[in-house]
């Protein structure tokens, strides 16, 4: 095991920091297609309006619960306690940056903390890095987010739903299921249809800054905003926390910090270059998408953050347009395709020549299954019981991992509410669960609460009674069938 800090730094490869990327504003071919969506003069005026103190107070109130460690070892709640003492100084620092573009270098220092992915990590690959931004930078970044959020709908295409207020992952999942269902049952298509899942390796960390800034310029962002964003992404300095100490600081040459409040919006704007180009090809009939109903719109891609699905006809023209678009986008933006996690699924009776052509161009693998999209399986051909068995197995696995822990009755009740039943919220927003599956889950949770197996434990109180609110004598557990119907009704 490596414990010396200097040796760990060498393993991390951070002793010789890379040079900063140059901002050349190259005429990227993808930026040319960003013509349909852009900021109008009316939308730009609120962005360039002079910022004042109340904007900071609003942003501070929205991030009061952020208690993460940061380079100044100051949390948001701690800062709020002393705002009467340092409030004026703090406001002047933030407003000077937002209004004049002058950022203190120290406010953009960031720690990288390594979280183990597995119980006993053995190499650097077994850790997941997270960024801990400075508290002052977070406030300034949140102000920019609050100003830009109302205008996102005018900047992003309808096929890109990640980080958009009011649109959840379930909307993309439902559309993906309809499209994959169309592919599964389509027959007699001359050249065939395909669903393509492309995974980008370290998508957030490879974004070219000059490519992102060129997109902002094409979308008609005010020059002042482009300068602010350039300061935010390029003036950052990282230090890795190793055994409680910081390593030698280094500067990145590309990428975005995922814990930056501004990161989700910037990544959505970055992805718009690909979305706009695919839509342009479809409008010019160079790339044929798939429609679910005859009068419905043709869809050739669904983007949600870094999860991407593509649906195309396999005629030679569409294959060439799609493959050229993906490869050019990777070259311009700095993205790299992870071929091990990317695959293509074809409809039945697809001509072998069409399959070979696109497989050769993308250098990826064919698959008989659609796999998971945003954590939900798209293989709806599975039998109903088998389809939900993965969720039940996940509950059982969690149950076994906690049975060895010595928890009292109150601890078990809290665990059921916060862990076991919360696992079901996401899939329940999309599917109506069979009663047999819900009864099986209830049985697992009831056995866990009573402290034994189904052969040895004694259930002193009926489970349905425990699902009542506390004011009626229960413990407030969710009645899964009613909860499932409520989630479906909300999304319907």
C-alpha positions, 0 to 999 in steps of 0.5 A: 500500500502506498502511504507516502505523500510524495509517492502518491503524488507521483502516482497521481501524475500531478507533479508536472502540471500541464500548460494552459490551453490557448483560446484561439476561437477557432472556426469550429465547423460545429459552431456554424450550426448554432443558428436556430437557438440564440440569445435575443437582445431582450434576453441579453439585457437582464444578463448585463444588468448591474448586479447589486447586494440583493442578488447575493442574498438570494443566491446565499439563501439557496445554498445555505445547506452546502457544508462541504469542505473547501480551500478556505475551510469555510462553509456557507452556514458558517459564513452566514453567521458572520455576515454582519462582520465581513458582509461588506468585504465579501460583497465587494469581492463578489460584485467586483468579479461579477460587474468588472470581471476581476476575480481573486486568484485565491477564490478559484482554488479548488480541492480534489477529494478522492472517494473510493469506488470499492471497499478496498481500493488498490489503484488510482482507478478505484477512486472517484475524484470530486471537486471542492470549490471555494465558498466565495466562488460558489456564491458568485457562480450561483448568481450567474446561474440564477440569471441565466436559468430563465433563458435556457429554453431559448438556447437549447433544443427540445431533444436535450433535457439534462439540467433543464428546470421542469424536465426530469430524466423520466421524460427522456426515458419514456421517449427512449422506450417508445423509440426502442419499442418502435425499433423492436417491432419494425419490419420491412424497412429497406436498409434497417433501423438502429439505436446507438448508445455512445459513451464518452470517456471522462466527458466532463473532464475533456471539454475544450475551453476554446470550443465552449467559448466559441459556442457562447459567442455564436449563441450571442452571449454578451462579451462581458459574460463570455469573459466571466465564464472564461475566468471561471473555467480557466483561472482554477487551480487544483490541489489533491487532498492526500492523507489530510494534506494538499499536494502541489497545486496544478492548473488544468488545460481543459474540462469543467468542475462537476461541483461548480454550480455553473457546470450543469448549464455550461455542459448543456450549452456545450452539448447543444453543438452536437444536438444542433448539428444533428437537427440540421442534418435531419432538416436537410434530409442528410440524416433520417430519424425515427418517428413513433407515429405517422404524424409524429416528429422524427427524432434522431437523438436524445441527450441527457447530460453525458448519456446519449442515444441516437436513432437513425435509418441505415441508408448510406447517406444517413450512416455517412452523415451520422458517423462524420458528425460524431467524429468531427464533434469529438475532434473539435470538442476534445471528447473521446468515445469509450468503445467498451461501453458503446454499442449498436442495436439493430432491428430484425432482418437488417441487411448485413451490409448496412450493419457492417458499414456502420460498425466499421465506421464507428468501430463499436460492437453490436448488441441484442439488448438496449441495456440501461438508459439513465438507470432504467432498462430499455429491454421491454421484451423481458417478461414482467416478473424478470423485468422487475427482478433487478430492482428486487435483487437490489433491495435484497443486496442492500438488506444483506449488507445491513443485516450484519450491522447492529441497529436498533428498531429506530435505526432500522426504521430510519434506514427503511425510509431513507435507503430502501424505499428511496431506491424505488422512487425513481423506477416508480415514476416510470412503471406501474409495479406488479402487486406481487413485486410490491408484496415481495418488497414489503416482506423483505422490509418487514423481515428486516424491521422485525430482526429475523428471517421469514422463518424465525421472526415475529411480526408483532404489528401488521405492515399496513398499519406501520405504513400509516402516518405517525399521527394515526399510530403508524411509523410513516412508511410508504404504502408502495402501491399507493405511492407508485400510483401517486408518482405515476399520476404526478408525471401523467 
